[in-house]
Amino acid sequence: MVRQDAIAWNWPTLTPQVVALCLTIYQFALYLLLVNEPLSQEAAKRLVREVVATGTVTFTRHARDEMRKDSMSETDVINILRGGVCRPAEWEKGAWRYRFETMKFAVVMELASDTELVVITAWRFKS
């Protein structure tokens, strides 16, 4: 039997922010359990093409800086994602990252969801 005066948890003091944070942590843990495998190269390419066509593509500040250094445009990046070769996924900084390459360019991106991708970096191969 648990003594009532021994319970230190005061439920009414839980704020909506604390509850939301707990749920977010729980949802993230569940996500990691369910999505611990990368997409195959074919599945990643198919999903990336769909996101490029109908979803949202965002660019990190680092990606924009690197694109500027190599005189690359957003259109270049989109074309690389549409037609480039997808390399096997690599786990980095808590996410699966996919590299798409053409003969001249490379783009590294993460899938934020099934409707959004984030371009992490991009570069032009030196000849």
BASERO-96064 format. One record per residue (C-alpha): chain; x, y, z. Coordinates in Angstrom, 1 decimal. Layout:
<sites>
+-------+--------+--------+--------+
: chain :      u :      v :      w :
+-------+--------+--------+--------+
:     A :      X :      Y :      Z :
...
+-------+--------+--------+--------+
</sites>
This chain:
<sites>
+-------+--------+--------+--------+
: chain :      u :      v :      w :
+-------+--------+--------+--------+
:     A :    0.0 :    0.0 :    0.0 :
:     A :    1.3 :    3.5 :   -0.9 :
:     A :    1.0 :    6.2 :    1.6 :
:     A :   -0.8 :    9.3 :    0.3 :
:     A :    1.6 :   11.7 :    1.9 :
:     A :    4.6 :    9.9 :    0.2 :
:     A :    3.4 :   10.9 :   -3.3 :
:     A :    5.5 :   13.8 :   -4.4 :
:     A :    4.0 :   14.3 :   -7.8 :
:     A :    1.6 :   17.2 :   -7.9 :
:     A :   -0.5 :   16.7 :  -11.1 :
:     A :   -2.3 :   20.1 :  -11.1 :
:     A :    1.1 :   21.9 :  -11.5 :
:     A :    1.7 :   20.3 :  -15.0 :
:     A :    1.5 :   23.1 :  -17.5 :
:     A :    0.4 :   22.6 :  -21.0 :
:     A :    4.0 :   23.2 :  -22.1 :
:     A :    5.3 :   20.4 :  -19.9 :
:     A :    2.6 :   18.0 :  -21.2 :
:     A :    3.4 :   19.0 :  -24.8 :
:     A :    7.2 :   18.5 :  -24.2 :
:     A :    6.5 :   15.0 :  -22.7 :
:     A :    4.4 :   14.1 :  -25.6 :
:     A :    7.0 :   15.4 :  -28.1 :
:     A :    9.7 :   13.3 :  -26.4 :
:     A :    7.4 :   10.3 :  -26.4 :
:     A :    6.5 :   10.8 :  -30.0 :
:     A :   10.2 :   11.2 :  -31.0 :
:     A :   11.1 :    8.0 :  -29.2 :
:     A :    8.3 :    6.2 :  -30.9 :
:     A :    9.4 :    7.6 :  -34.2 :
:     A :   13.0 :    6.4 :  -33.6 :
:     A :   11.7 :    2.9 :  -32.8 :
:     A :    9.5 :    2.8 :  -35.9 :
:     A :   11.8 :    4.6 :  -38.4 :
:     A :   15.2 :    3.3 :  -37.6 :
:     A :   15.9 :    2.1 :  -41.2 :
:     A :   16.7 :    4.3 :  -44.1 :
:     A :   14.7 :    4.3 :  -47.3 :
:     A :   16.2 :    2.3 :  -50.1 :
:     A :   17.8 :    4.4 :  -52.8 :
:     A :   14.8 :    3.7 :  -55.1 :
:     A :   12.3 :    4.6 :  -52.5 :
:     A :   14.2 :    7.8 :  -51.5 :
:     A :   14.4 :    8.9 :  -55.1 :
:     A :   10.7 :    8.3 :  -55.7 :
:     A :    9.7 :   10.2 :  -52.5 :
:     A :   12.1 :   13.1 :  -53.2 :
:     A :   10.7 :   13.5 :  -56.7 :
:     A :    7.2 :   13.6 :  -55.2 :
:     A :    8.2 :   16.2 :  -52.6 :
:     A :   10.0 :   18.3 :  -55.2 :
:     A :    6.8 :   18.2 :  -57.4 :
:     A :    4.2 :   18.7 :  -54.7 :
:     A :    5.8 :   19.4 :  -51.4 :
:     A :    8.2 :   21.9 :  -49.7 :
:     A :   11.9 :   22.2 :  -50.3 :
:     A :   13.8 :   24.3 :  -47.8 :
:     A :   17.5 :   25.2 :  -47.6 :
:     A :   19.7 :   25.6 :  -44.6 :
:     A :   21.9 :   28.7 :  -44.3 :
:     A :   24.9 :   26.4 :  -44.8 :
:     A :   23.4 :   25.1 :  -48.0 :
:     A :   22.8 :   28.6 :  -49.3 :
:     A :   26.3 :   29.7 :  -48.5 :
:     A :   27.8 :   26.7 :  -50.3 :
:     A :   25.5 :   27.2 :  -53.3 :
:     A :   26.6 :   30.8 :  -53.5 :
:     A :   30.3 :   29.8 :  -53.3 :
:     A :   29.8 :   27.4 :  -56.2 :
:     A :   27.5 :   29.6 :  -58.3 :
:     A :   24.6 :   27.2 :  -57.9 :
:     A :   20.9 :   28.2 :  -58.0 :
:     A :   17.8 :   26.7 :  -56.3 :
:     A :   16.9 :   25.5 :  -59.8 :
:     A :   20.2 :   23.6 :  -60.1 :
:     A :   19.5 :   21.9 :  -56.7 :
:     A :   15.9 :   21.0 :  -57.8 :
:     A :   17.2 :   19.5 :  -61.0 :
:     A :   19.8 :   17.5 :  -59.2 :
:     A :   17.2 :   16.1 :  -56.8 :
:     A :   14.9 :   15.3 :  -59.8 :
:     A :   17.5 :   13.6 :  -62.0 :
:     A :   20.6 :   12.8 :  -59.9 :
:     A :   21.8 :    9.4 :  -58.7 :
:     A :   20.7 :    8.7 :  -55.1 :
:     A :   23.5 :    7.3 :  -53.0 :
:     A :   22.9 :    5.1 :  -49.9 :
:     A :   21.6 :    6.9 :  -46.9 :
:     A :   24.0 :    7.9 :  -44.1 :
:     A :   23.0 :    8.5 :  -40.5 :
:     A :   24.3 :   11.9 :  -39.4 :
:     A :   23.3 :   14.3 :  -36.6 :
:     A :   20.2 :   12.3 :  -35.7 :
:     A :   18.7 :   11.8 :  -39.2 :
:     A :   19.1 :    9.8 :  -42.4 :
:     A :   20.8 :   12.0 :  -45.1 :
:     A :   20.7 :   11.2 :  -48.8 :
:     A :   23.2 :   12.4 :  -51.3 :
:     A :   22.1 :   13.0 :  -54.9 :
:     A :   24.8 :   13.4 :  -57.5 :
:     A :   25.2 :   14.3 :  -61.2 :
:     A :   28.5 :   14.5 :  -63.1 :
:     A :   29.0 :   18.1 :  -61.9 :
:     A :   27.1 :   18.6 :  -58.6 :
:     A :   26.1 :   16.9 :  -55.3 :
:     A :   23.3 :   17.7 :  -52.9 :
:     A :   22.8 :   16.3 :  -49.4 :
:     A :   19.3 :   16.5 :  -48.0 :
:     A :   17.1 :   15.1 :  -45.2 :
:     A :   13.4 :   14.2 :  -45.4 :
:     A :   11.7 :   16.3 :  -42.7 :
:     A :    8.4 :   14.5 :  -43.5 :
:     A :    6.7 :   12.8 :  -46.5 :
:     A :    5.9 :   16.3 :  -47.9 :
:     A :    9.0 :   18.3 :  -46.9 :
:     A :   12.8 :   18.0 :  -47.5 :
:     A :   15.6 :   20.1 :  -46.2 :
:     A :   18.7 :   20.7 :  -48.3 :
:     A :   21.7 :   20.5 :  -45.9 :
:     A :   24.5 :   21.3 :  -48.4 :
:     A :   25.4 :   21.3 :  -52.0 :
:     A :   28.6 :   21.7 :  -54.0 :
:     A :   30.1 :   21.6 :  -57.5 :
:     A :   32.7 :   19.0 :  -58.1 :
:     A :   36.1 :   20.5 :  -58.9 :
:     A :   37.5 :   19.6 :  -62.3 :
+-------+--------+--------+--------+
</sites>
